[in-house]
Amino acid sequence: ATSAILANAGSLEMWGGATFDVALRFLHECPWRRLEQLRELIPNIPFQMLLRGANAVGYTSYPDNVVDEFCRQARAGGVDIFRVFDSLNYIDNLKFGIDSVRAAGAIAEGTICYSGDLTDPSRKKYTLDYYMDLADQLVDHGIHSLGIKDMAGLLKPRAATELVGALRAKYPDLVIHVHTHDSAGTGVATQIAAAQAGADIVDVAIDSMSGLTSQPSMGAIVNSLAGTALDTGINPRHMLLLSNYWEATRELYAPFESNMKYCSSDVYQHEMPGGQYTNLKFQAASLGLGDSWGKVQQSYAAANRALGDIVKVTPSSKVVGDLAQFMVQNDLDEHSLVEKADTLSFPASVVEFMQGYIGQPSFGFPEPLRTKILKGRPTIEGRPGASMPPMELDNLEARLVDRYGRQNITQRDVLSAALYPKVFEEYQAHVLRYSDLIEKLPTRAFLVPLKEDEEVEIELSKGVSTHIKLKAAGELQDSGKREVYFEANGVPRVVEVIDKRSMEALGKKAIREKADIGVLGSVGAPMAGTVIEVSVKAGQAVHAGQQLAVLSAMKMETAVCAPIAGVVTQVAVVKQDNLDAGDLIVFVDAAAPAAPPLTSIDNDPLEVGSDSDASRPGTPDNGAAAAAVQPESVVAKR
């Protein structure tokens, strides 16, 4: 139905960005297989993906050969158009991404990320001249089309008219593609203004998936332009069939909605990307900050100011979001943040941003905050990938084959592992335990346990299905397991499973010692989270600023560092411990002999072969498939 109803669409944005991570991490599905299946079902509409420049579809920089091979494989899998952007509008990262796409034989859409408000004369950074200069550099580098990516919905109709109009006047033959979100409720007006000013393609979302932090409504724009010179050629009545399908599908995921019920113009104050808003709200609730969401929003704006008013889109938006939550947890504003930065253990994403791992911000790094956060750590000047040695993909493939078997590893799996080492390991463990048939489960059965006597039909392949009926669950055993009784095609079966929820309900979580806030060497958890790394042991001498442990909570990693030099006399945690804020992690005795000077940085994520996960999972872009509507009359003229 999609291939017929949307045959006149400019493209379908259906891969890349956050969708790659989500498929592996949460759905336990191969993103490459998803791409191939969609291409088979929709052969006639150009496929478009988000490429984060030198960050590929991850949250940090990767060696150049990884990004090059990723683009080549994505093109072979069916992607036609790569929307290449950089989270800081850093031109060197953009140029590299464009070169990778062109080498793969695909369409390179060089993209400007929109921030600020070019119609506000008091905003001196992100002006019309700034965007025109960036566009000039992209055009000179040989892009096939130009994208304007308004990830937060900040592009007001008048600003769209000015920006698109100026670009069209200077580049009459350049394809211009505008993307926005509807957070403030102005998305439809903005896209119509952009089309009238000369944009060839504007992004929209199916009606039932549109509005709020998503893209503006396809139905509203298609109907508004019907019968005009900008008629899209899409039948409004047929389009409703797709909307009805996605409305029913969306109901299955209702528990994961943010409960945002209305548009809000406060986006013009905090400037939070639409794709980040709902995820960050859920993340904040998971960290115990659900009742402080208003403070998180205010701190997001304050964190952005403290970081120098940067462009905010994955992965730079993750930096701002992590810092905002950190500020709320530690009761900091943008001024006390700078004052106390010497003694704080910042989230890993913030530290890496200041080191230059994701690129160079347009207006430089903020001082003295940068110096205080880095505490002597090394920095990168220029494009991070330029100084990184190539990743030995053949060696990585050999290690994966040794571990999982030749039949279970493809070249695309190697790229997944290169981009997301830990996530791929967890994905493979899940597939080896449950097989890739987990993809065949109906959505509700995947998300929610079956009720007693509930039966589901699972289509294993065309014409082949199986029926599963849950009969009963046995008593909880001392081991924390239950026997589960079910029928498979009418045949009784029983399997033993671990009941994790009951274990937690029975109070299995350890009672932990709290850090003494009056003692500098008593180092506590800055937030609730899971210990993913313990970097020191009792008796070890440490210097001030040395990493002691790493915590992870909802994809936000924080390195906990020693506030003073001394000797570790107590390590109160082990890997995988779940901590509450304030739980003791390490005690450092300052009275002990001085620790050695800082000579190296623990777990440098740029070090090839490091055990640390080079991809710092973070807040994704909007992963919903969106159609790009192309006004036929405009294209005919250009």
Secondary structure, 3 states (H helix, E strand, C coil): CHHHHCCCCCEEEEEECHHHHHHHHCCCCCHHHHHHHHHHHCCCCCEEEEECHHHCCCCCCCCHHHHHHHHHHHHHHCCCEEEECCCCCCHHHHHHHHHHHHHCCCEEEEEEECCCCCCCCCCCCCCHHHHHHHHHHHHHCCCCEEEEECCCCCCCHHHHHHHHHHHHHHCCCCEEEEECCECCCCHHHHHHHHHHHCCCEEEEECHHHCCECCCCEHHHHHHHHCCCCCCCCCCHHHHHHHHHHHHHHHHHCHHHCCCCCCCCCCHHHHCCCHHHHHHHHHHHHHCCCHHHHHHHHHHHHHHHHHCCCCCCCCCHHHHHHHHHHHHHHCCCCHHHHHHHHHHCCCEHHHHHHHHCCCCCCCCCCCCCHHHHHHCCCCCCCCCHHHHCCCCCHHHHHHHHHHHHCHHHCCHHHHHHHHHCHHHHHHHHHHHHHHCHHHHHCCHHHHHCCCCCCCEEEEEEECCEEEEEEEEEECCCCCCCEEEEEEEECCEEEEEEEECHHHHHHCCCCCCCCECCCCCCCEEECCCCEEEEEECCCCCCEECCCCEEEEEEECCEEEEEECCCCEEEEEECCCCCCEECCCEEEEEEECCCCCCCCCCCCCCCCCCCCCCCCCCCCCCCCCCCCEEEECCHHHHHHC
